[in-house]
Amino acid sequence: MQNSAVVVGSGPNGLSAAIVLARAGMQVEVLEASTQVGGGASSGELTLPGFIHDRGSAVHPLGVASPFFSQLPLANHGLRWIWSPAELAHPLDDGTAVLLYRDIDRTAAQLGPDAAAWKRIFSPLVRQWKPLVEEVFQPLHIPRHPFLLARFGIRAILPATFLAKTAFRGVRARALFAGIAAHSALRLQAPLSSAFGLILAAAGHAVGWPIPQGGAQSITNALSGVLAEHGGRIRTDSRVSDLSLLQGNRLTMCDVTPRQFLGIADGKLPPAFRRALERYLYGPGVFKVDWALNSPIPWTAKECSTAITVHLGGSLDEIAASEQLAWERKAPERPFILLAQHTLFDPTRAPRGLHTAWAYCHVPNGWNGSALEQIENQIERFAPGFRDCVLARSVRSAPEMQGWNSNLVGGDVNAGAFTLKQFLLRPTWRWYGTPLRGVYLCSAATPPGGAVHGLCGYYAARMALRRLRD
């Protein structure tokens, strides 16, 4: 059998797996079903000519923090990170906003009675940021820094509502933490929802929440450039419908979720493993909107214009209620919204003097309704006159997100819910391995899960190489 490998899917994890294998001397080919490389890390003109929008991910704290990406010469292939003065803005109904800054003291100074508590929680995580990332963003293992991991884990396992209400007394700190924790797409009353608030807020202080100049496609293009340097090839318009067609390769890495893997491998899987994949739980979907704008968003709290990322949802209780409804298969009237305003800081994404905005809210998995009015109402709540700025919209429901990228099952951008069980056994106890010889999963459905960091592909490829040598 040749020293060759094939990777199914060209998302950041697929490309990362391909790079690891190519650097190990294997002949690697990446097969991508779409005409465009990148999966969830891709960009395009979704509204009007000259307006560049991110099709999936839009802000990348874990990309700039990724231990694997930091090993790669991505800057040599055009990747440039852009930071805004504030990492995040969270406007409130009193006309002010609370901001997350790289500077912990500056952030804490806005939080009144919770200044000391914010510093007490986040200062140790930021001081030991590099070992923390290395411990948290890998499969279960014997920790090299057990006390650091324990300090993080004691709070991380808590529901975000419980941690916010016991650690903080004021509306501002609670709202700021709740919005960050809501990136998990979990109920904020669920175990582990605090983990996302802790790690993403700490990332904001340690490395920031930057964007890649020119769009998320720039990350994909840089990874593709590194792969080409090592002899790897990418073929687009190459959908894989049957794994048996790839049997001539020593390794097959699948950057797909359990649903897609069942489709291309079913009939070859043992019943127990097939049932385990069938039981894999997907989380809420997203309803996503991109806008072409004739001017910046007219925020009531002017300081919102100093941050690329803006969280819209008001108080902790309001955000928690919104996220809960997505799990109850109800669409919220006042959804929590994650919004990015890229062109304030990256003018390459729109014609001169014009702007873009990107936003989504969580909705029930597979929900086919429209949340456009609710999303724009929430923006108008904090930026009256927003609709007057709109030149064009691109709207995608949860099923349409899946139609664009089959890994987004029911619109789930995290490739599976982060329940406690699926945090430990994601997607099964085998993690990346499958019962099929030489076949591995390497998508965000494997540890450490969603976000653009490449670590699922990195660890999957390392496991595959290790087993080849054993």
N, C-alpha and C positions, 0 to 999 in steps of 0.2 A: 504494500500500500504506500502511495506517495506521501511525502512530508507536506501535505496540503491541508488547509482548513477552509471552511466556508462559514460566513456569518450571515444569518438571515435577519435583515433589518439594519438600517444605517442611522438609527438614533445615536445619541451620545454614548450609550452603553454598548451598542453594537460596534461603533467605531473604536471605542476604548478597548474592547476585547480583541478586535482585529489588530490594533497597534501592539498590544502585549504579545500576541502570537507572532506577528511579523518581526518584532524585535528579537524573538526567540529563534528566528531563522526559518519559520514556516512560510510556505507560499499561501497567501491569504487572498480570498475573493469575498467581497461583500455584495450581497444580492438585495436590492431595494425594490419593493413593489411599485413605488411612486416614480414619477418622472423627476422628482426633486429629492436630493439627499438631505437627511437631517431629522426626519420624524418631528418630534415635539420641539426641536431646536431649529426652526426654519422660519424664513421671512418672505414676504412678497407684497405686491401691490393689490391689496384686498378692496380698496375703496375707489380711489382715483389714480390716474397715472402720476408717478413721482412720489406718492405717499407709501412709505415702506412700513409694514405692520408685522409684528411677530405673530406667527400662526399659532404658536403654543406658548412656551415659557417666555417671560419678558424681563425679569429681574433676577440676578444670579449670584446671591451671596455664597451659595455652596459651590458655585463654579469657581469663583476666585479663591475659595477656601479649600478646594479639592486637593488632597495629598497626591492624587495621580496626575491631575492636570498640571500641578506645579513641577512635575518631573519633565514635562514636555516643552519643547521650544515653540510654544504656540504664538508668541510674539513674532517669531521669524516668519510666520505664515499669516500675518496681518491682524492678529487679535489685539485690540486695544480696549482697555477697560475705562469706563467713564463713571466718576462718582459725582453725586450732587452734594451741596453743602450740608443738607440733612439727609439721613438715610430713609426716613419715613415721616410722613405727617398724618396725624389723626385729628380731623376737625371735630369740634363739639358744638352743641346747639347754642352755646353762649357766645358764639362768634369768635372764639379762640381755637387754637389747635395745640396739641401736645406733640412734640417732635422727638424722634430718636436720632441722636447724634453719635458720631464715633466717640466723642468725649463723654465718658460716663458722668462726670461731675456736671457738665452742661445739661445733660439729659435730666439728671436728678434734681437740678435746681428748679425745674418746672413743676415738680411733683409735690411741692408743699410738704405735708406731714409724712410723705412716703419717700423722701429723698434718701434718708439713711437706709431704709429697707431695700430700695432699688440697688444702691451701691453694695450693700451686704450680700445680696443674691448674685449680682453679676460681676463684681470685681474679681472674685477668685476664678470664675470661669474664663474671663478675659486674660488674666495673668497666665493661665495655663492653657491657652486656646489651642495651640498646636497638639499637645498630647491629648487634649479632650477630643478633638476631631478624630485623631487616629484611633482612639478607643471607641467612640460612639459610632463612627461610620465604617463598621465592618461587622461580619457575622459574630455570633456569640463565641467568646474565646476566653482564655485565661488572661486577665488584664495585666498590663505592665505597670499601670498606675491605679491600683485598686482603690486607694483612698479618694482620689480625684473622681473616679467613676462612681463610687458610692455616694459622694457628696452630690454629684449631679443626679444620680438615679433616685435618691430618696425623694427629691422634688419632682423629677421628671415623670414618675409613675402616677402622680396625683392628677385628678381632674383639674382643668384650668380654672374652672369657677371656684373650686375649693382653695387652690393656691392663691388666686387673686384676692379672694375675700379674707383669707387669713393673713396673708403677707402685707396687703395694702389696705389703707383706710379710706383713701380718697378716690373720687371718680376718675381723675386723670390717669393715675397709674393703672387702675383696674382696666380702663378702656384700652390703654396702650397695649397692655399685656394680652388682653382678650383678642384684639385684632390680630396680633402676631400669632397667637395660638390657633386662631381659626384657619391658618394655612394648612392645618392638619386635615381639614374636612371631616374631622370627628365631631361628635357632640362635645361641647365644652364641658359637659358633666361626665365625660367618659375618661377612664384611666388612660394615661399616656398623652392626653391632649396638652398637658403642661410641657412635655418634652419639646414640642415644636416651639412654644413660646420662649422657652429657655434657650434653645440652641440658636434660633434665628435672631433673638434679641442680642445674645452674646456675639453672634456673627456681625451684627450691625456695629457693635462697639469694637470688635477686634479687626475686621477686614472690610466692613461696609457692605452695602447692598448695591453693587454697581451694575451697569449694563454694558454690553459689548457695542462698540461703535459700529453703526451700520445695521444692527439687528442681530437676533440670535443666530441667524445664518452664519455670522462671522465665526462663532464657536465651531460650528460644523465644518466650515471651510478650512479652519486651522487644523482641526483633527484630521480632515481628509488629506491635507498637505503633509502632515507628519506620517500618515499611513503610506502615502505615495513615496515618501523618502525611503521607506523601508521595503519598498517593492510591492505593497498591497494594491489591489485594484478594487474599484467599485463599479457595479453594473446596475443602472437604473432600469425601470420598466421590466423588472425580473421578479415577478411574484412567485413564491414557492407554495405549491398546493399539496405537495406530497414529499415527505422527508426521504422516502425510498429513492427518489431521483438524485439524492446527494450522497449516496453510499460510497462513492469512490474516494471520499476524503477521510483522513484520520480523525478529524474533529469537526463537529458541526455545532456552532454556537447560535442560539436562537434568541434574538432580541424581540421576543413576543411574550404576551401574557398567557396564563393557562388556557383561556378561551381559544386563542388562536393556535396554541400548541396542540390542543385536542383535535383541532380541525386538520392539521397537517400530519399528525402522528397516530390518530385513533385507528384501532384495528391492530396496532403493533404494541400497545401499552398493556401491561398487566392490569387486571380489573381493579385491584386495590389502589394503584397509582392513579388510574383514570378517575376513580371515584373521589380521590383526594383533590384532584384538580377541579372536578365538577363542583366540589363544595367550597372552592375558593370564593371569598366574598369581595365584591366590588363595592366601593363607597359611592357617595353622591356624585352626580355629574356636574358639569358647569354649563352655564349659559353665557356666551362670550359675545362682546360687541367691540368693534373697532370703529373709530371715527376719524374722518378727515375734518380738520377745524380751520376756520379763518382767523382764529386768534387763540391765545392761551385760555385755559379755563379760568373764569372770573371768580376765584374763591373769595368768600367773605373774609376768611382768615388768610390774609395775604401771605403769611409764612408758609402756607401749603405750596407756594410756587418755588420754594427752596428745596423740595424733595421730588425725586423721580417717582417714588411710590407713595400713594395716598390710600388710607383705609377709611371707608365710609360705612358707618354703622352705629355711631353714637356710643351708648354706654355698654358696659359689660353685660348687663341683663338683656339688652336689646340684641346684641350680637349673639349671645347664647341662645336666645329664642329663635333667631333666624336660622342658625345652624341646626338646631333641633328639628325644625320643620322639614328640612331636606331628608332627614332619616325617617320621618313620619309620612313621607310621600306627599307632602303638601308644599306648595310654592309660597314663599314668604312675600307679604305685601311690602315690607321694608327690609329688603335683603342686605346682608353684609356684603360689601363690594371691595374687591381688590382692584385698584386702578393704577395705571402707569402713564406718565406724561413724558415720553422719551425726548421729544423734540425741543423741550426747554433746555436740554443739555447736550443733545446730539442733533444739530440742525441738518445733518446729512440725510435724515429720514423723510424730509418733506421739502417741497419747493420753497424758495426763499420767502420768509415772512409768514409761512403757514405752519400748521401743527397737526399732530396726531394724538390720539388717546386710545388706550387699551384697557379693557375691564372685563371682569366676570364675577358672577355670583354662583353659589352652590344651589343646586336644584335636585330633586329626586333623580336617582339613576334612571336614565332612559326617558326622562320626562320630555314630552313633545310639545309643551306649551311655550309661550313667549313670556319672557321677563323683561323685555325691552322697556316698556313703560315704567315698571317698578325701578329698574336700574337708573333710568334718566331722572325719575322723580327724586331718587336719593342723591344724585349729583346736584340737581337743582336745589335740594334742601340746603346744601352747603356752598353752592355756587349758582345763585339765581342768575338767569340769563344764559345758562349753558346751552340750551337748545338753539338759541340764536347764533351760536358759533358753529353749528354743524353744517358742513358742506355735503357730507355723504356718510353712510353707515355700512358696515359689513356685519351681519348678524348670524350667529350660529347657535342652534339649539344643541342640547346634549346629544341627541341622535346624529345630528349633522357633524358634531365633533368626531364621533365614532366613524361616520362615513368618510371623513377626511383621513383619519388615522385609526386603523382597526384596533390598535393597542388601547385606545381611550374607550373602553367598554362602557356603554351607557353614558359616555361623557366623563368618566372618572380619569382625571389627569394624574392621579397617583398610582395607577396600575394596581389598584387593590386597596381595600380599607386597612388602616393601621390599628386593627383591634389587637388586644394583648396577644392572642394566639398567633395572629399573622405577623406580629412583630418578632416573635420568637421563631416561628416556623413559617417562613415565607418563600415560596408558596406551600412547601411541604417540609418534612424533616430533612429531606435531601438538599435543601436550598437550591443550588445550581444544578445538581446532578439529576439524571433521569435514569430509568431502567434500560434505556437504549444505549448500546455501546458507542462511546465517543460523542454522545449528544448531550448538550448542556443548555440550560436556560441562562440568559444573561440580561434580562430586562429589568425594569423597575419593580417587577413583581418578586424579585429576589433581594436579599440584603445588600445595601442598607435601605433600599426603597427609592421613592420618587425624588425628583429634583435633578438638575443638570450638573452632575459631578463625575459621571463615568465610572463610579466605583463598583457598581453592579457588574459591569463588563470586565473591569480590572480583576476583581476577585474571582469571577467565574473562569476567566482565562487562566489565571494562576492555578486554580484547582485542576483545570483540564490538563495543563502542562505537567503538573506534579504527578497526576495519575498516569500520564503517558510514560513518565520516567520510572515509575515504581515497577 
